[in-house]
Amino acid sequence: MKERILETADRLFYLQGIRAIGVDTIAAEVGISKRTLYNHFPSKDALIAAYLERRFVQPRASDKPPAEQILATFDALERRFAAKGFRGCPFVNAVAELGAEDKSVRKIAVAFKESRRLWFRNLLDQLGVTDAEGLATQLAVLVDGCIAQDLVRNDPSMARAAREAARVLLTNAGVKVGG
């Protein structure tokens, strides 16, 4: 039951917004009482935190070369942008909706964004990049920038533009980048 509630909350929060969806709507969609929902999640805040934690997925391990993994990030984003129902980063959306003052949401969002940046940094370290820290931050900014551009323009090619910018940054850092 807990998983059904969470799946429903995930879908509704992501597609319609956290503020727009109340626990009544989630309970009705699942076909349970509000009391049953609260037995599994003591508050809407607890449900929001569980929703974001569910979305906090680490990148899959890969045996592809590090530069290829970095550039593949943008290829994956382009596919996601083209898919029906893409509404941006759920972590950014949550902070935008609930405000930076919501410390628990902000903490999860910062942890997610930092985990992605560190993933880039670790790959850059493997490549021997001198300023892996700085370049990882720049790549993370490219990811967020192309997500914002796609949302505004509804244009999946924004990920391709970010991929090309990432290629330039990698090349300028001395990384040999293939096709």
Order of alpha helices (4+ residues) and beta strands (2+ residues): alpha-alpha-alpha-alpha-alpha-alpha-alpha-alpha-alpha
